[in-house]
Amino acid sequence: MIDIIIPAYNAHKTIEQTLCSIAYQYIADKLNVYIVNDDSDKDYNEFVNFFSNFITIKELKLEKNSGPGVARQYGIDNSKSDYIIFMDSDDCFADIFSAKILYDAITENDYDVVIGSIAEETDDGFIIHDGSEVWLHGKIYKREYLKNNDIRFTDTYYDEDNAFNSLLFLGNPKKKIIYDKIYLWRKNYTSLTNKNNGQDKINAFTDYIENITWSLEKAIERNYDYHKIAKLAYYALLFIYYSYLIYYQLPVGEKLIAKSKKLKKITEEYKLNEEEQLEAMKIEFEIVYRTNDNRYLLNPFTSFDNFLNMIDEAGEE
Amino acid sequence: MIDIIIPAYNAHETIKNTLLSICLQTMKEKIKVYIIDDCSDKDYSEEIKLFKQSINIEQYKTTKNSGPGIARQVGLDNSQGKYIIFMDSDDLFVDCFSVENLYKNLEETENDIAIGYVIQEDYEHNLKNELKEGSLHGKMFKRAIIDQYQLQFNDTSNHEDLAFYLLYLLATDKAIFIENNIYFYRYNPNSITQTDSCHYHFNTYGLYVKNMCWVFENAETRNFNELEIAKDVFYSLVISYCRYLENYFNEDVNRILKEANNLYKYYLKYKQFLTEEIEFELYNCVELNFIPPISLRDFIYLIDKHNYND
């Protein structure tokens, strides 16, 4: 059996399609759905009533609004099937076989996690993300592995999925990548992750840094693989650098620098060799260049080395 | 503006999933669903009550149990949408874009029919996807064409879907093939078309011939393109040939020759439009995995001779 955990905050407009895409699955009889109500304005009774005609479904309630990380953790703690799939309340399975493909893959060889492809809907068609270790989307997790390795969600509002996955993959789980489209990441401009105003950007970036630092510190505590830690830390720092180049005009710039001290210390202790550093710069540049307004990147006003110095010189928070 | 017509006979269990997959559609606001109750033991009010908050849905009833063809016709007669999709009461759309994909390929082009892939499940639950030329599944039709040429379903209990589809394609050749999987043809042990295939084909061959003759007749009265009719006529002989080979060691095999004679009459009339290349191409549509004991030419000759002996 598989538990599907959906954190939901005022998702009454979008969740019907999410639930439809679950209830019509080829292996619907193997699925238990948990809507974790993150203190929405009203409950999800109407959906539970309708979809109980097709599938096992339950609403769990949080006392106060706590963000998707806490809601997902609550979902994990209050369910018990062998496997777990996370979905957002405005997205869908890619097609009728999505859950079956994940289930067949993870049970085939007792994997800890299976990574399927995500189809991200944009104004210009779909972007396909293969083998991504960042998002929770399109994956199935073995409960036993999460439990035995104490992989949990943090209580931040942004990027808690990244922290969860970072720690998971730093721990070297038995994983499999499949290239079937599993998850349809629907475009939804009102959702938490798609807001574009200044304050949200600041929150998103500081949460990102906090989360990635959290997962690295945990990994260090647990003596996870040196090289994996070094790599993740370096890539994260590069990502923050490029974000800084793009958003330096907003107050977010200073905040980014102040928050990155711990992360920089980790990169000093856990070092990538020069060749790997260059490789990382190339890859991270390409990712950021492809997905952002890129005029700041071609002629950066400050170098990566300068950026690192700025972190050192910045005062403690 | 998009009508989905679902003939249903005692399909209360399976149709709920069909409706769920309609509920999932990105275009569900523009869809109207018609369940045509072919005199089931009870009506579909419960299912409609369940879904009416999510989708625009209503039911009509046939006057007597008459098979899916007549039920679909009742659906056509009672709906007005610009586009039409036919679904069976145990099948589903593959994903949330199934209808949108079909729709876009008609609305944004000059085409009259959109044809997508069908995923088919067999009795061992194996899945394969294919463009199913012979059925209504995974396709979107235009009402304007149906109205213009007064296309209808006939009342036979089998192959009436093939007949409608072929007649539609004789009415217009503006078809677009879509790369996406649209329709999931679910294995249902209780369905009439999914019983033991060889035996079933042998028994329904008579209905196949009847329907093909119905197509040719209707095409003639509507003055459809003769070359296109000729191709369908020849292809129906190729299909007959396959049925003949499948049943070659069956003592009843001459029944096929007798039935095929009805097609042969059209062949005599239309073979003037065919060339050897066209015939060869149509013959190559079938894959034989054995060396046939007689050739297609011999088979056609046999039909003729059989006729003579009668």
Interface residues (C-beta under 8 A of the other chain):
Chain A: E16 Q17 C20 S21 A23 Y24 F50 N53 F54 C92 A94 D95 I96 F97 L184
Chain B: K16 N17 L20 S21 C23 L24 L50 Q53 S54 L92 F93 V94 D95 C96 L127 N181 F184
